[in-house]
Each structure stands twice: as structure tokens, then as C-alpha cells.
């Protein structure tokens, strides 16, 4: 059975900011990247433990879709994966890490 994806408000805001920045130079590229990122994240429905754990925060996992790092939390009992944060890989780790 597939897992459900849940996007936090922060993750949606992060995604909008990333795509807005790309669209300044090339709206078509922003659209293509957004679709590609969505398809990559959607793989978590079938493979919820895809990616690696974050040191010192073992419940948090990260999945890389260059240049974006997707942070998520898997809930086996609810069969869900919550996307909690998206961040450009060149930026430092979020403060909550």
C-alpha cells in the first residue's frame, strides 16, 4: 500500500520561494523543475525510507533532488511521509537540525 504525502505549510512556502527564484530568469525552467521535484518526492509514496537520516535527528530524513534538499518524517503507523522543509543545498542546514 502506498504511503500518503503530507506537505507542511513551511515546505509549501519553501517550494514557492524556490520556484519564484527560478522563474525570475526562466519561467519554463521553473515549471519543469517543479514537475521534476514533485515526481521525485512522489517516489516517497512507494519508498518512504528513501534518502538518508539526518545526524542527531534520526526521525528526520533527507532526500536530495539537486540542488534542493527535501527533509521529511516517516510515520509508519499512519502510513504517511510528511515533507517538512525544502532547502537549497548550498545553504546551511536549518536551525532546527
Secondary structure, DSSP 8 states (H G I E B T S, - for coil): ---EEEE-HHHHHHHHHHHHHHHHH-HHHHHHHHHHHHHHHHGGGT-TT-SEEETTEEEEEEEEETTEEEEEEEETTTTEEEEEEEEETTS---TT-
